[in-house]
Amino acid sequence: MASVGSVELRHRYWFNPELRSSDAIVPGIIAMVMTMTGTLLTALIVAREWERGTMESMLASPAGMAELTFAKLGCYFVLGMGSMALSVLMAVFLFGLPFRGSILALSAASALFLTFALGFGLFISTLARNQFVAAQVAFIATMLPAMMLSGMIFDIASMPHWLQIVTYVVPARYLVSILQTLFLAGDVWAVILPNLLGLALAATLAVGATLIITRRRLD
């Protein structure tokens, strides 16, 4: 009589079989670093220029508003890309995360998110013109949503449906999704390209809004 073999069911976790929490959290921390570097620092530094009166000197220069805006974006953009490179190196060599994606996709996502963060930081500083107010607005409008609604801590799929819809207005959601994909799965373009499109739309809106509200006037 032939023996009947037993069937054993086992759960298999893709891309993170060891269930290391760092593999899921560190990409989100990188997004938080980019948010802080782009939005919070930019809003504080430019608001300080309004307080000290140095912004008025730039407004009195022959340069156009678009030139002044992109000059501000340019210098902090270099700082932000350096922060991203350092964060990725620390994630790989210090925390032992694999990086299975391409540098090109990482650079594109970083550049688009930084453009949004810097543009939104300038937008906040132009409205607030006060370091304390700018810091509070930047934290509430960017840091807090990036921490709670980006998928860094809480899985978006497990949130209520209405809250999942709200997460689409949080640009950090797209960056976290891209980073987790690049680190753990590789160049999955079906995931990366829609998120890049979301970041491009957010960057365009942030820079466009900054150009619209910034005028050569002090009131």
N, C-alpha and C positions, 0 to 999 in steps of 0.2 A: 504494500500500500504506500503510495507516494505521500510524502509529507507536504503539508500546505504551508508555504512561506508566509510569514507575517509582514504586514506593511507598517512601516514606521514613518510618521509624518514629522517633518522638521521645518521650522521657520528659517527662511533665508533672507537676510537683509542685504539688499544690493548696495554696492559702493562703500558701505561702512559695516562690514561683517563683524568687526570687533565691538561695535556699538560704542566707539569712543566719543564722548561728549565734545571733546575739543575739535573733532572733525566737522561738527555741525555748528559750533559756537564761534570758532575763530574767524571764519569768513564774515560772520555778522559783526564781530568786533572790528574787523578791517573797515567795514562800511561805516561803523560809528566813528572811527578815526578820521575817515574821509569827510564825514559830515561835520565833525568838530573843526577840522582844518579848514574846510571850505566855507562853511556858513558862520560858525560862531566866531572864529578868529577874524574873518573878514568884516563881519558886522561890528565887532568891537574896535578894530583898528581904524576903520573908516569913520565910525562914530566919534572916535577920539580926535580925528582930524577936523571934524565939524566943530567939536568943542574948543579945540586950540586955535581955530581960525586958518589953518593951513589949506583947507579945502577952498576957501574963498580966493586964495592966491592962484590956485589951479583954474578955478572958474574964470578968473580974469585973464588967463593966458589966451593966445590965439588958437589953441587947439580946440577942436570941436568936441561936443559931448560924447559922440561915439568914440573918438580917439581917447578921451580921458577914461571912459568906461572900460575899453578893451586894454588900455595900459594898466589899469588896476587889476583887471582879470589876469593879464599876462604874468605879472610878477608873482601873484599868489598861485597861479596855475603851476608854475615850476615848483614851488614849495609843496603843493599838494601831490604832484606826481612823484616827487622825491619821497614823501611820506608813504605813498602807496608802495613804491619799490621796497622801502625799508620794511614795511608791514608784511609784504609777501615773503621777503627773505626770512624774517623772524618766524612766520608761520611754517615755512618749510624746514628750516634748520633748527629752530628752537622747539617748536611744538610737534615736529615730525609729520606734518600734513603732506600728503602727496599732491603734486600739481600735474594733472593729466591734460590740461588744456593748452592753448597756444598763447604766446605773449601778445600776438596781434589782437586777439579777442579781449584779453585783459586790458591792454592799452586803450582800446576803443571804449570799453565800458568805463574805465577810470576817467578818460578825458571827458566823456559826456556827463558823467555824474559830477565831476569837478566843475564843469561849466555851469551846470544847474546850481550847485552849492554856492559857488562864488557869485553868480548873478543874483541869487536870492539873498545872500549876505549883503551885497550892495543895495539891493532893494530895501532891506530892513533898515540899514544904516541911513539911507536917504530919507526914509520916513521918520525914524526915531531921532537921529542926531544926538543921542545921549547914550553913553556906554551902558549904564544900568538898564535902561529900557531896551536897548538893542540886545543885551544878553538875555533878558527875560523872554523877549519875543522869539529870539533865535532858538532858545531851549524849548519853548512850548511848541513852536511851529515846525521844528526839524528834529531836534535831539530826542524828544519824547516820542513822537510818532515813529522815528527810526528804530527806537528801542522796543516799542510795544507792538507795532503793526507791520514790521518788515519781514517777519519770519525768523528773526534772529533768536528769540526766546520761545515764542509760541508759534506752533505750526499753523499756517494760515488755513489749511484745509480743515482743521478742527474748530475754527472759529464759527460763530453764527453767520448765516448767509449774508445778512445785511452788513456785517462788519467786514466780511471778505470783499464786498463791493467797495467799502471805504478804503481798503488798503491800496486800491489802484491809484489813489491820488497821492500816495507816499512814494516818492522816487527811490528811497532806500530799499523798498521791496524788490525793485528790478535789479538793483546792484547786488543784493544778497543772493537772489536767485542765480544770477550769473556767476558770482564767486563760488557758491556751493557747487554749481555744475562744473566749472573749470577745475576746481580742486579735486573733486571726488569722481566725476564722470568723464570729463574731457570736453571736446568741442561738439556738444550736442546742439546743433544749430537750430533745431526746432524749438529749443528752449531759449537759446541765446538771442536770436534775431528779434523775436517779439519784445523781449526785455530791452534790447538796444533801442528799438523803436520808441518804447515808453520813455527811456532816458533822453532820447533826442527831442521828444516833444516837451518834456519837462525843462530841458536846457533852453529850448527856444522860447518858451513862455517866460522863464525867469529873466533871461537877458533882455527880451523884448519889453517886459514890464519895467525893468530898470531904465532902459533908454527912454521910455515914455514919460516916467515921472521925474526924471532928472532934468532940471532946467537951470539956466544961468541966472538964478535969482536966489536970494537968501531967505525969503519968507516961506 
